[in-house]
Amino acid sequence: MWLEDPHYLIRHLWQNNFSSPVEEILKRGGANVLDIGCGAGTWSLEMAKHYPESNFIGVDIAPIFPTNHHEKNLKFSLGNIIEGLPFEDNTFDLVFARLVGDSFSQKEWEETVLRELLRLTKSGSWLEIMQNDSELSRCGKNLEKMNQALLAINMNNSICEKFEDWLLGDNQVSSINHEIAISPIGTWAGKTGEFGVSYIRHLSSKMKQQIMSHLNITEEEYDNMMEMAELEYNQFTTFRTSHRFIAQKK
């Protein structure tokens, strides 16, 4: 299932499910965790199984999460963070948001989303945001055409550069840690690189019509471009950069 693939790629890449220093309180039990943009719910399901004494809630605007799971400490619900989520202030020991950067405009992130995430985070507890750079690195000429088209289409391509300033500028955060991991694309990097190839295939399919329109090319030309791009991954050792921002609320 494609919706689960990013989870396994990220877990393999980072060798963990989170970076926030909450391991002990999750094991101890009674902790509350919110997964924003939970998607298929794979992260929440794994976390609920691994920390059965703590409580997890997954929220997404689309009902693609499971409705018949067996974890008693996990709930899924529909919610739109722009409209505000139905939880009290200072409710969660960890608020976790992963790969939702493109779901909101920069204005929405700065003025609404981050403030809502921090509102829900307990004082002294943690907000963790994980996002990939939009721009791919070390591309061959065919992948670079797709890369530049995506950057033109996607207005949030530099959003990872802004999270630290936004979080610190809101004056609700006492500390922030920024971690970086390299996400390879191509068989040159083994299993991790194979996950990366799968991701690009999905992205190129999802964005096909928009990229074709932007580049003014035919479907045949597009398919040939992406076929040639896959031959370039290993030659150029293509990769993208993945970021984690771990902020502690005052």
N, C-alpha and C positions, 0 to 999 in steps of 0.2 A: 504493500500500500504506500503510494508516494508520500502521503501526508505524514507518515511515520519516519520516512527516510532522513529528513533533517535532524530528527532527534538522535538517531544512531550515529549520524555523521558528527554531530556536535559532541556527543558523549565520548566517542572514540577520539576526537580531536583534542578535547580538554582533559580526557581521562577522569571525568567526574560530571555530576549533574548540576553543580553549582559551585560558586567560589566564596560566597558569603560565609562568615565564621559562625554558622548556626548548627553544626553537626551535633554538638553536645545537647543543646536544648531540644533538638528534634528527637534524639535518642531518649532523653529524659522524659519527654512526653508533655502533652498539654499545649504544645506550640501550635499556632495558627499560621497557615501558609496560603497565599493567594497567587494563582497562576493566571496572569493576564494574557488574553489571546491564546488560550490553551489548545486550540485547533482540535486535532484528533484525541488529545488528552493523554498522549503517551508518557510525557514527563510526569504529569500528576499521578498517573497510575503506578509508575515505577516508584515514585517517592512515597506514595501511600503504602505500598507493599513493604518498602524498606524501613519506614518509620511508622509502625502501626499504632504507636501511642500518641502521635500528633495528628492534627486535623488539616485537611487540604480542600481547597475550593478552586475549581477551574472555571474560568469565565471566558466566553467568546460571543461575538456578535452573530455567528452562524452556528446552527445546531448540528455540528459535525462530530461532537464528542460522543462517547458511548453512553447509552441509556440503561444498559443491563449489566454493569460491572458488579463485582462482589466485594469491593473494598468499603467497609462500613465507615471508615474515617475519611471518605472522599465524596464530595458532591460536585456536580457540574450544573451550571446555570447560564442562561442567556443574559447578556448585559452589554451596554454601550457606554464606554468610559467617558465619551464626550458628553453624554447626558447625565453622568454621575452614576456610581454604583451603589446599591442599597445596603451598604455596610456602615457601621458607626466609625467615627474618627478613632485612630490609634487602636485598630483591631488586630493587625497582623504582625507577627514576628519576622516574616519574610514576605515581601511583595516581589514577585518574579515576572519579568516581561522579556520574552525572547522572540526575536525575528518579527517584531511588529513595527519596526521603524517606518516602513513604507505605508503603513495603515493610516497614518496621520500626516498632515502638513506640518512644516516647521512651526508655523504659528500655533497650531493646535498642540504640538508637543510643549512648546515653551509656556503657553498661556493657560492650558487646560489639563493636558494629560499628566505631566509631571507633578503638578499641584495635587491632582486627584490621587495619584500613586502615593505621594508623600502624606497626604491626609489619612490614608488608610494604614500607613506604616506606624507602628508603635514608636513612641519616643525611645531612643537608644537602640532601636532595631534597624532592619536592613532592607534596602531597595536594591535589587539587582537587575540591570538591563543588559541584555546580550544582543548585539547586532553585527552583521557583516558589512564591510565596505561594499558599496555598489560597484566600484571600479575593480576589475580584474587586473592582475599584474603579470608581466612577462607573457604577453599574448602574441601569437602569430598574426599575420595580416588579416586572416579571415575572422578569427575570434575578435580581433580589435574592431572590426566593422560592427559586429554585434555589440561589443562593449560600449563603443561611442554612441551608438543608437540608443542603448538603454540609459546612458548618462543623460542624453538629451531628453528622453521621454520621462525619466524619473527625476523629479525636482528635489528629492531628498538625498541626492548622491553624496553630500558632504555632511550628513547629519551626525555621523560618529565624531566629527571634530567639534561638535557643539554641546554634547551632553554634559561634559565636565563644567563648562562655563554656565550652562543653564542651571544645573543642580546647585552649584556654589552660589550663583547669583540670586537664587531664591531665598538664601539665608536660613534654610531649614536643615541644612546638612552640616554635620560637624567634621566629617572626613569622607574622602572618596578615593577609591583605588581603581586604577585603570589597568586591566590586564589585556594582553594581546596574544593571539595564537595564529599561526599560519595554516591555512586550509588549502592543501594542494589539490590540483586537478590533473588527473592523468595516471596511467598505470605506473609511471615512474615513482610514485609514492605509495605503492601497494594498495591495501584495502581502503585507507583514508582517501587516496586519490581516486579510487573507483567510485566511492560515494560522491566525490566532487564531480565526476563525469556524469553520474546519474542526475545530480542537481542541475547541471548546465543543460542536459537534454530536456528535463522538465521545463526549465525556464525558457528555453528556446521554443518549445512547443506552446507554452502559455502565452508568450509575447509575440508569437509568429506574425500575426496580422499587423500589429503595431509596428514591428521592426520592418516588415516588408513595405509598409506605407511610408515610414520615415526614410528608408533607403531607396524607395521607388524602384523595387525589383520584383520580379515574378516569383511565384512559388517555387518553380524549378530552380531558379537562381539562388533562392534562399536555402533550399534543401542542399544544394551543392556546396554553398558557402559553409553550412554547418558540418557537412560531411568532411570537408577539407579542414575545418577547424579542429576536429577530433584528431586528425593526423598531426596537428601542430603541438598538442599539449605536452607530449614527451620531449619534443625537440626544444621547446622553450621553457620547460618546467614551470608551467602556468600555476598560479596560486591566487588566492584572495586572502585578505586579512580579516580576522574575526576579533571582536572587541567585547570585553565585559567591564561594566561600570558598577562598582559595589559601593553604595553610599550609605552611611549611617546617619539616621535622623537625630537631630539634637534632642 
